[in-house]
Amino acid sequence: MILTKPKSVNAGPISGTGEGVAHSKRWYVALVRMHHEKKVSERLSKMGIDSFVPVQQQIHQWSDRRKMVDTVLLPM
């Protein structure tokens, strides 16, 4: 899971005023419990923190049905 937090950086003049500010984001990596990545991402979103969790859709098959499941692409 990758987290970003806005940071203010002086990027030079805008329209000749000399007071330009660009917003860049810092990246953080969070270590979370296995199989809790999506839940942590939801909680961070509620707190106003952007997060990125790479997922891949796979078809899982049981004896009675097939279902499309999102699996996290991070190694264990």
For each residue, the residues with C-beta under 8 A, 3 or more apart:
1: 29 30 32 37 40 41 51 52 53 74
2: 27 28 29 30 51 52 53
3: 27 28 29 30 44 49 50 51
4: 25 26 27 28 49 50 51 52
5: 25 26 28 49
6: 23 24 25
7: 23 24 25 26
8: 21 23
9: 21 22 23 24
10: 20 21 22
11: 20 21 22
12: 20
13: 16 17 18 19 20
14: 17 19 20
15:
16: 13
17: 13 14 20
18: 13
19: 13 14
20: 10 11 12 13 14 17
21: 8 9 10 11
22: 9 10 11
23: 6 7 8 9
24: 6 7 9
25: 4 5 6 7 50
26: 4 5 7
27: 2 3 4
28: 2 3 4 5
29: 1 2 3
30: 1 2 3 40 51
31:
32: 1 36 37 40
33: 36
34: 76
35:
36: 32 33 39 40
37: 1 32 40 41 53 72 74
38: 41 42 53 55 70 72
39: 36 42 43
40: 1 30 32 36 37 43 44 51
41: 1 37 38 44 45 51 53
42: 38 39 45 46
43: 39 40 46 47
44: 3 40 41 47 49 50 51
45: 41 42 48 49 50 51
46: 42 43
47: 43 44
48: 45
49: 3 4 5 44 45
50: 3 4 25 44 45
51: 1 2 3 4 30 40 41 44 45
52: 1 2 4
53: 1 2 37 38 41 72
54: 72 73 74
55: 38 70 71 72 73
56: 70 71 73
57: 68 69 70 71
58: 68 69 71
59: 66 67 68 69
60: 66 67 69
61: 65 66 67
62: 65 66 67
63:
64:
65: 61 62
66: 59 60 61 62
67: 59 60 61 62
68: 57 58 59
69: 57 58 59 60
70: 38 55 56 57
71: 55 56 57 58
72: 37 38 53 54 55
73: 54 55 56
74: 1 37 54
75:
76: 34
